[in-house]
Amino acid sequence: MEPVVDAPEQPIPDERPIALETFNLSKRYRTGFWLTKRVLSLQQINLKINEGETFGLLGQNGAGKTTFLKTVLGIVKPSKGKAVLLGKAIGNRKVKQRIGYLPENPYFYDYLTGYEILEFSAGLFGIPKRVYKNRINELIDLVGLSQGDARKKQLRQYSKGMLQRIGMAQALINDPDVVFLDEPMSGLDPLGRYQMREIILSLKAQGKTIFFNSHVLSDVEKICDRIAILDKGELICQGAIHDLLGEAQGYRVKIRGGNPEMLKQRVRNLKIQDGLWVGTLKGDAQDFIASLRLMRAQLESIELAKPNLEEFFVQQIRNRGVA
Ligand SMILES: Nc1ncnc2c1ncn2[C@@H]1O[C@H](COP(=O)(O)OP(=O)(O)OP(=O)(O)O)[C@@H](O)[C@H]1O
């Protein structure tokens, strides 16, 4: 009789259709007076985002986040590689009808009022008046500009936060399936950030695919299903936040006494807290415990700790010896 062997556990495939996929997407800018200098802003990026997913692209200043976004939207031409958005190559007109985009620093005709700029955008999409009248009112409400006379004010009288909100409304005028947001929280005060998060979460609840660039890692952690980190144009990791943080977990220790130089060799982010050394173990916990006597240290506590996204981000960048 054949021995019964348990089938190996297969990962459950994600059945959702792919909203965006890039294949070795690369961008090299030419700069300098004679355009002889080259900046490699994106290096062979392979990224996949499923429909209905909220995806955050993280990276330091100049990492290539905006370049990535502009490249997949067809605003910037890739030097190599390709991207497929909603099943079509970059620049497809029908696809453009189904996407919304909030640039990092949106430019508006600032003599138009909030209502007029939305009317103008609706016109660009060919949305009939009977449809856009209601939609504009709903959007003005959604982005929190329905109070007072904001809709009637010219945009030159808007604050940075108000401009960001009207930019968000503009990005949603065509009721897009995929929304691209470049630093949507930038320039917002804490209440504004909270409201922007709520708007993004409501779009997520409607099943829209949301892609956004951000520096504000606490927001990303609250909103995103998956993230990727770009560093100097290279993708250094991507995955579900839960999985990435889970893999990066380590032991957090509290230690009494001990030689700080020796402790630093074994404990990351070592600092003093309430008279104890505190940090995260670099290597094996058993080895560390065995070496405590040598370091003249006493272990007060040891616990499994998941880093938050900010710690994870810093760790990833440091591991590349960049930060
Ligand atoms: N039009 C351009 N011409 C030349 N170089 C450019 C151009 N746009 C961007 N770059 C360069 O490409 C690199 C990536 O820039 P990008 O704006 O994509 O980064 P980012 O991650 O969005 O930065 P930030 O967070 O500061 O907005 C930088 O070195 C930048 O100087």
The ligand as a Tripos MOL2 file, in Angstrom:
@<TRIPOS>MOLECULE
LIG
   31    33     1     0     0
SMALL
NO_CHARGES

@<TRIPOS>ATOM
      1 N1         12.3710   66.0500  -14.8820 N.pl3     1 LIG1
      2 C1         13.4530   65.5750  -14.2910 C.ar      1 LIG1
      3 N2         14.6640   65.7620  -14.8410 N.ar      1 LIG1
      4 C2         15.7740   65.2770  -14.2580 C.ar      1 LIG1
      5 N3         15.8000   64.5780  -13.1130 N.ar      1 LIG1
      6 C3         14.6270   64.3740  -12.5040 C.ar      1 LIG1
      7 C4         13.3890   64.8590  -13.0510 C.ar      1 LIG1
      8 N4         12.3800   64.4940  -12.2130 N.ar      1 LIG1
      9 C5         12.9560   63.8110  -11.2040 C.ar      1 LIG1
     10 N5         14.2960   63.7390  -11.3670 N.ar      1 LIG1
     11 C6         15.2510   63.0520  -10.4890 C.3       1 LIG1
     12 O1         14.8120   61.7150  -10.3340 O.3       1 LIG1
     13 C7         15.0090   61.2810   -8.9930 C.3       1 LIG1
     14 C8         13.6850   60.8070   -8.4230 C.3       1 LIG1
     15 O2         12.8320   61.9360   -8.2660 O.3       1 LIG1
     16 P1         11.3160   61.8110   -7.8150 P.3       1 LIG1
     17 O3         10.7200   63.1700   -7.8190 O.co2     1 LIG1
     18 O4         10.6720   60.7590   -8.6050 O.co2     1 LIG1
     19 O5         11.4940   61.2940   -6.3090 O.3       1 LIG1
     20 P2         10.4240   61.2120   -5.1200 P.3       1 LIG1
     21 O6         10.6630   59.9290   -4.4340 O.co2     1 LIG1
     22 O7          9.0620   61.4650   -5.6380 O.co2     1 LIG1
     23 O8         10.8880   62.4160   -4.1990 O.3       1 LIG1
     24 P3         10.0230   63.3470   -3.1860 P.3       1 LIG1
     25 O9          9.5830   62.4620   -2.0750 O.co2     1 LIG1
     26 O10        11.0070   64.3590   -2.7400 O.co2     1 LIG1
     27 O11         8.8800   63.9190   -3.9640 O.co2     1 LIG1
     28 C9         15.6380   62.4480   -8.2450 C.3       1 LIG1
     29 O12        17.0420   62.2760   -8.2600 O.3       1 LIG1
     30 C10        15.2530   63.6420   -9.0820 C.3       1 LIG1
     31 O13        16.2110   64.6530   -8.9700 O.3       1 LIG1
@<TRIPOS>BOND
     1     1     2 1
     2     2     3 ar
     3     2     7 ar
     4     3     4 ar
     5     4     5 ar
     6     5     6 ar
     7     6     7 ar
     8     6    10 ar
     9     7     8 ar
    10     8     9 ar
    11     9    10 ar
    12    10    11 1
    13    11    12 1
    14    11    30 1
    15    12    13 1
    16    13    14 1
    17    13    28 1
    18    14    15 1
    19    15    16 1
    20    16    17 2
    21    16    18 1
    22    16    19 1
    23    19    20 1
    24    20    21 2
    25    20    22 1
    26    20    23 1
    27    23    24 1
    28    24    25 2
    29    24    26 1
    30    24    27 1
    31    28    29 1
    32    28    30 1
    33    30    31 1
@<TRIPOS>SUBSTRUCTURE
     1 LIG1         1 GROUP 0 **** ****
